[in-house]
Amino acid sequence: MKKLLTAVVAASLSAAAVAHDMVPGKTQEQPILLQGGTLNTVTNGVMSDTDLLFENGKITAIGANLSVPENARVIDVSGKQVYPGIVALDTTLGLIELAAVRATNDMSEVGDITPEVSGHTAYNPDSEVIPTVRYNGITHAEIVPQSNLIAGRSSLLQTDGWTHEDAAEALNVGVHVNWPRAGLNTSWWERRSPEEQRKANAADLKKLEAAFVDAKAYYDAKQANKLNGTDVRWEAMTGLFDGTSKLFVHAHDKRQMEQAMEFASEWGFELVLVGARDAWRIADKLAAQDITVVYGEPYGLPTRHDEAYDQAYAAPAALAAAGVDFAIAYSTGFWDIRNLAFAAGNAVAFGLDKQQALAAITLKPAEVMGVADKIGSLEVGKHASLFVSDGDVMDQLGQKVRLMFIDGAEVDLNNRHNQLYQKYRQKP
């Protein structure tokens, strides 16, 4: 009876979390003119008292006192801030709803080597989490499979759409590898001896290398038209060898990152380091080798006794000073990515230039995902994926997103958090 009750409760929770009530925006049907706002363009600085016009989903004009096209919708945004949509990297958005309900968790596949997994295929566009992150300016999110040695491929999706096909911005951009541990775990819960840990680390590294050897053999056979059939695992990795796909390596320890850099150099892969908590320790090397970093630890306590209290917060400024090409992500949880803009603002408080911080959550992520020609800045010809805020979007106290458009379609900014807030305001 107890097991049956648990199953019923889990099923009820799962059913309750199936879909939010917000209807995806309709395709833009008329020109929209935002008048008199402060445009945070990212590429051309901040433009005060400036108009922005978009038609058919694309920005068509930026300037002062633009002419109003026939049948245009005119929105006065004077005194407000206009931003390109925020792009959240390294997320599990739409892959998990309730951590306590296994049926809502599609973050990872069974097995250590699963490159054929695509994050977008398990994406739930009706997730209650999605509207809550939109409310803080996030128009796009990279959906990343988790956990395994080779976890799969990530895709960039818009945060508004009926299906993942509707929301697709860029599919299967790169293969994600969780780099094997390079050091020893000294935590109290670790039951293995140091020697056992070293053997396990070496075995994982060997297994990873063997997978790439097999994938390369498959690619070579395919190029020579000598395949006897299709292996979906190695087929998913062919883009790494022909240069159409990137290698995303999730690693935090300096030694892990150095191993990954050497590995990518030997194989000729375009490398993106994700998480990269220790990136500040090898910033000069990263800059010299032109390695892109997705810094995913903008908050947190020091990881070593001799590190400063603000090491996590000051790392983006250190990367910028060394000339590292980097984006900022919020990789610690599926709900927490709504705070991505605030993480960038926090980096400003600890030394990062404000315009660099804004670029690190807009244009730089778009470059990582190969779509900087479409999104990431306010420029004529780019997609009208943008939002309007009462104040600085990187300031928790000042920001309030009022309007959002993705490819010109207006997005419903209502969400579960707001609904609960309005409900409990009325409680006696």
Buried (B, 14 or more C-beta within 10 A) or exposed (E): EEEEEEEEEBEEBBEEBEEBEBEBBEEBEEBBBBBBBBBBBBBEEBBEEBBBBBBEBBBBBBEEEBEBBEEBBEBEBEEBBBBBBBBBBBBBBBBBBBEEBEEBBBBBBEEBBBBBBBBBBBBBBBBBBBBBBBBBBBBBBBBBBBBBBBBBBBBBBBBBBEEBEEBBBBBBBBBBBBBBBBEBEEEEEEEEEEEEBBEEBEEBBEBBEEBBEBBBEBBEBBEEEEBEEEBEBBBBBBBBBEEEBBBBBBBBBBBBBBBBBEBBEEBEBBBBBBBBBBBBBBBEBBBEEEBBBBBBBBBEEEEEEEBEEEBBBBBBBBBBBBEBBBBBBBBBEBBBBBBBBBBBBBBBEBBBBBBBBBBBBBBBBBBBBBBBEBBBBBBEEBBBBBBBBBBBBBEEEEBBBEBBBBBBBBBBBBBBBEBEEEEEEEEE
